[in-house]
Amino acid sequence: MSHQAFTKQALPAVSDLTEQQQRGWHCVWCRVPLGKDLGVDLGEQRVTPATGAAYAWFPRECVDALACSGRRAAL
C-alpha cells in the first residue's frame, strides 16, 4: 500500500521531469525507481500548459527521506 503525504517543499516543474517521474514510477526528487506500493503518493497534480490541453501528473517520493536526499545531492 502506498503512503499518502504532501511534501513540504515545492514540487519541481513538471517540464523538468522525466515521464517516469511524472507517472510516479520514479521518485520526483532523486529519480530512483519506485516499486509498486513503495513510494509516498504526493497527490494528483494538474497542469495547464500555455499551449495544448490540461493534464494530470502523479508524483511520488521515496519513503526514506534521508536516503533520497543523499541520492539527490549526488545528481
N, C-alpha and C positions, 0 to 999 in steps of 0.2 A: 504494500500500500504506500503510495507517495504521501509525503507530508505537504500540507498547505501552509505557506507563510508569505509574508510580504517583506521584501528586503528593505533595509533602512537606507540603502544607497540608491541613487537614481539608476535606472537601467540604462545600458548603453543604447545608442541609436540603433534601431533595427537595421539600418542600411550598413552598419559596420559589422554585422554578424553574419556568420555562415548560415546556410539553410539548416544545417543540423542544430545550430544554436536556436534559431528561430522556431524550430519544431519541437524543441525540448529534448532532443536526442543527446545533445552535448551541453555541458554547463555553460551558462551565459557568460561567466567570468573567466574560467580557466580552460575552457574548450575540451575538457576530459569527457569521454563518452559516459553517458549515464544509462545504466541498465534499467529495465522495467522496474518501477517502484523503488528506485534507488536515489532519486533526486527530490529536491524540495520544489514544489509547484509554486511559481510566483504569480500565478493568475493569468487569465487571458488578457492580452493587451490588444488594443485596437489602433490601427494606423490609417490615416487618410493622407496619402501622398499628394503632392502638388498636381501630378497628372496620374490618371488611372483610377481604378476602383479602390475603395477602402478594403482592408483585410485585417484578419486577426493573426496574432502570433502567440506562442505559448512557452515562454521562458521557464527554465528550471535551473537550479543551482545545486551544488554538492551539499550533502548532509554535513560533512566535516568541513566547517568554515576555515579552520586553521590550515589544513592540508590544501584547500582550494586557494587560499591567499598565497601560500608558498609557491604553488604551481603558477599562479597568475604573475607573481613577481619575476618568475623565470622566463616569461614570454618575451 
